[in-house]
Amino acid sequence: MNKILLILPLLSTAKAFLAPSAKGLSKIAPLEATWSNGQAIREYQDFLASGKQEIEKEEDTASVIVKSVHHASLSNTVGDAITSMNPKKNDVLLFPTEPLPPTLDGKESYPIYVTIPPTELELFIKTLPDDWKAKREDFVFLSGGPQCGCIEPILKDYGYARDSMTQLLCGSFTTPDTNIGKPRDLSCNIGSDSYGEVKTAGETAVCGKWAGAVEQRFTEAGIKCKSGFYREWRRLMWERAAFDAVFNLIGAVREEPTTLKDVATYYEQEASDMLWQVTSNLRGWLAVTVAYGFEERLFSFAEMRCGDIPCQISEEMFPYVFCAPLDKGNMLIEYLNYAQQERGLIPNIPLPKCDTRPSLMRQGNLRADGAV
């Protein structure tokens, strides 16, 4: 009897640690794990073991610009912009079906800018010829903005999302629509921080093997470009991905034509609420936390640089703008359903139904103004 009396309090206390009752919840509860790349961690550990104080940066050199066979006009704008930044004009333009040169400017290793649209990226990776496979470490993948979108899910599936792979965050410089004109920087200064350093919004960023070469090319062309480790670049990339998804969606559902600047000016509360749902999902699904003050950067960039950029969502780019986990927030799903049912947009895209239950994701306080 004494043994029973001793056990009963423990059983009573243990109830506090039991999972909540499944009553009222759906019968099917899909579980998804967050993704962690062990190779990236290993590469960073090797870097620390080397005793180096910073990443070695390669100098800019003659490069290969990979163009799309089917969407030449779509991908050439970014490719032409990168080519126009090379003062030596010795870049080589190639289609994926053409052989790579054994050397460029006397070097066996050289940057290979993959400027094909994301709709063709997976096929490009799956059908690489042998000579292209041998130079995979020299690829430069492009993300961000309306042309490049978010391609991390594709790169992750094929093992390209890692610290040594060069990735360039675009969308913060103009692309020439004709052969006349040079790219122009779209980043903007938004004041100073508590240390007196200038804060920048919409800055181009790069990571990986050829980060130094890319940074040099862009900087010498008058375009601010930040180079760094993959983990920091990834935070900036997802910040830009959240901007592309949220601001375009909120503006696209309006009856009147709406620009990205209009969203920042007239629909600030909606954009802020949706951004916080999206960034909360990034923390929960991918263990990615965007940098402090992201709201100030995104709204400032929209107000100062996006006054003539219309809000739009398209079926072709939908998987690369509203990719997981950007498609998990209840508010974003509600707006997508409204866009489809009431505005007639993306009619052929299957959408999840809106969930009336509150999100189970923990809420954090990361606002620049200190408000919850």
N, C-alpha and C positions, 0 to 999 in steps of 0.2 A: 504493500500500500504506500509506503514511504517513497518507493521508487516512482510510482505513478504520480505522486504529488510533485516530485522534482521535475518530471518530464513535462507535465501540463503547462507550466509557465513558459517553458521553452517553445512549446508548440504554439502558444498564444502569441508570443513575440515573433515567431517566424512568419506569421501571417503578413507582417508588414513588408516582408521581402518577396512575397509571391507576386507573380504577374497579375495584372488586372483581369477580371473576368472577360471572357470572349463574348459574353452575351451582348447582343446589339451590334457586334462588328460583323463584317462580311465573312462568309465561310472560307473564302480563299484570300490569303494574305501573302502576296509575293514578297520574298525577301531578296534584297540585293546587297552585296558587300561593297564597301568602298575599295577603290583601286590604289595599290601602292606598288611602285616600280622599284624592285630591289636592285636592278642594275644601276639606276641613277644614284642610289645610296652608295653602292660600291664604288662608283666612279668618283663621288665626292670624298669618300674615305681615302681613296688612292691619292687624290689631290692633296688632302691634308697631310698624308704620310710623306709626300714629296718635299714638304717644307717650303713650298713656294708661297709667296705673299699674295699673288694675284694670278689670274688666268693668262696664259701666253696668248698673245694676239698676233694673228697672221696679217701681213700687209695685203692691201688690195692688189689684185692681179687680173689678167685677162680671164674671163669667165664664160661659161656656157649658159645661154638663156633658152630654157625649154618652152616651146610654144605648143598650143593645142592645134591639132589638125582640123577638128570639127568646129571649134569656137575661136578661131584665130582673132577675130575682132574683139572678143570679150577679154581674152587673156593678154593680148598685145599691149593694152593700155598700161598695165603694171610692168610688163616686160620691157616696153619701150621706155618707161620712166627710169627703170634701173639701168638700161643701156645708155640712156642719155647722160647719166651721171658719170660715166667713164670718159675722162678727157682724152685718153689714148685711142678710143674708138676701136678697140681690138677684141671686143666680145664676139662670140660666135653664136648665132641663132640656129637652133636645131629643133626638129620635130622628134617625138619619142621613137619614131621608127628609123631614125638615122643613126649611124654609128658615131660614137664619141671620139674626138681626136685623142691620140695617145699622149700628146703633150700640147700645152698652150703656153706661149711666151717662154718656152724652154723648161716648163715645169710639168711633171707628171701628175701632180695633185693641184686641182683648181676648183673654185666654187662652181656648182651647177644649180642655178636658180630654177626651181620647178614652178613656172608661172601658169601652168594649166589650171582650169577652173576646178573647184572641188567636186563637181559632178563627174569628172573623169579621173580623179586622183586614185581611187581604189583600183580601177582597171589598169592605170599606169603602173602602179606598184606590183600588181599581180602578173603583169606581162613584161617585166623588165628583161631585155636581152642580157646575155652573159657579160658583155663588156660594160653595161650599165650597172649590173649587180656588183661588179668589182669596185665600183666607185660610189657605192651607196653612202659612205661616210662623208662624201663631199657634197651631198645634196643640201640645198637650202630651201626649206618649205616655207610657204607664205600663209599667214593667218590674219584675220581681222578685216573689218570693213565690208561693204556690200558685195565686193567681188570675190574675196577670199573666204569669208565666213570662218567658222570654227571647225577645224579639221582634226582636233585631238582624238576623237573616237576612231577615226580611220588610222591615224598614225599609231595609236595604242594597239590596235588589233594586229599590226604587222611589225611591232617592235621598234618603231621609229621615234616614239616619244620618250627620249632619254637625254641625259645631260650633254653628251658629246654631239648630238645631232643639231645642226644649225637650223634655227627657226626664226623667222622675221615677222614681227607684228606690223602690219600695214594699216592703211586707213587714215594715216595722219599726214599725208602729202598728196598733192594733186597729181593726176596722171594726164599727160597730154593726149587729147583726142585727135590731134593731127601731128604732123612732123614739125610743126612750129610751136615753139614754147618749151620751157624747161619745168620740171617738177618744182612745186613751191611748198614750203613747210607749213603745216596747219597747226602745229603745237602752239600753245599760248601760255604766257606767264600769268599766274593768278595770285600774285602777292608773295609775301615772305613768311616762313615758318618762325617758330619761337627762337631758332638759332640764327635768324637773319638770312637764311638761304632761300633762294628763289624757288617757288613751287611751280611746277609745270604740269599742264593738262594736255592729253592727246599726244604724248611723245612716242615716236617710233622706237622700238626696242628689238634687240636681237640677242641670241644666246648660241652656244655651241662652238664647234671647231673653227668656223670662219667668221665668228662674231667680230673680231678685230678688222677683218677685211671689209665686211659690210658696213661697220661703223665708220671706217675711214672714207668709204665711197660716199655715204650719205652726208657725213659731216662736211667734207670738202665741197659738196654740192649745195651747202647751206641748209641742210635738213637735220634737225636735232635727232640724234640716235643714241640710245643708251644700251650698252652691252653689259652682260652679267651672267650669273648662274641661271640654269634652267628653272630652278624652283622659284626664283624671283620673276623671271620672264613669264612663267606660267600664271602667276597671280595677275600680272598686267594683261595677259591675253584673255583670261576669263572676265576681267573687269570690262574689257572692250566688248567681249561677247555678250555680256549682260546689257551693256549700252545698246548694241545693235538690235537685240531682241526686244527689250522693253520700250525704248523710245519709238522704234518703228511701229510696234504693235499699237501702242496708245494713240499714235497719230493716224494710223491707217484706218481705224474704225470710225473716224469722224466723217460727217457728211461733206464738209468743206475741205478743200486741199489744205494739208497741214505739214509744216516743216518740222525738223528736229528742234529748231529754236523755239517754235511755237509750243512744243511739248514742254520744254524747260520753262517757258514763260507763263503759259496759261493752264497747264495740267501738271503742275509741280507735285501736288500731293499724291495724285494717282501714280505718277512715275516713281516717287519716293517709296510708296507702299509696295509697289511691285518689285522694285529693286531690292528691298529688304527681304521679301520672300525668296527671290532668286538667290541672293547671296547667302541666305540661311541654308538653302538647299545645297549650295556649293560646299559649305562647311560639312554638312551631314553626309552627302553622297560621295564627294571627292576629296574631303579633308583639305580643301583649298579655302583660305581666308584672304579676301581682297585687302589691300593695304588701307591703313587708316586715312580717312578723309576722301573716300572714293566718291561720295555724293557731290562734294564740292568740285572735284575734278570733272566728273561727267556733266554736271549741269553747266559749269563754266565753259567747257568745250562746246556743248550744244549751243549756248547763247552767243559765243564769240566766233565760232567757225562754221556753224551749220544753218545759217539763215536762209540759204537757198537750196538746201537738200530736202527733197520731199520724203515724207514717211511712206514706206511701201513694204509689203510682204508678198512674196511670190512662191508659187508651188515648186519651181525649180530649185530655189535656194532654201526652201523651208527646212530640210533635214540638217542644213549646215548653219542655220541661224537659231532654230529652236531645238537643238540637240539636247540629249540628256546631260545634266539634270536641269537645264533651263526650261524644260517642259513639265516640271513637277509641281510648280506653285499653283494653288487653287485660283488665285486671282488671274494669273496668266492664262490658265486653261479657260476660265470664264470669258476672258476677252477674245481668245481664239475662237471659241464657239460662237460668240456674238459676231465676230468678223465673218464667219462662214454662213451663219443662218440669217443674219440681218443685212449684212453688207455684200454678200455674194462673193466674198474673197475665198481663195484656196478651196474651191468646191470639191476637189478630188483627194484632199488630205484627210485620212481618218483621224479623228480627234477623240481623246478620252472625255467622258462626261464629267461635269463639274462635281466635286465632292463637297457635300454640305457640312461635313464634320470639320472641326478645327484641326489645323496642322499639329502633328505630334512633335515637330522639330522644335528644339529649344531655341528661345529667343535670346540674343546677345545684345550688348550695348557697344556698338562700334561706330555710332554716328559721330561725325566731326563736331557737331554742336553739343554733344554730351547727352542728348535726349534719348529716351528709350524708344 
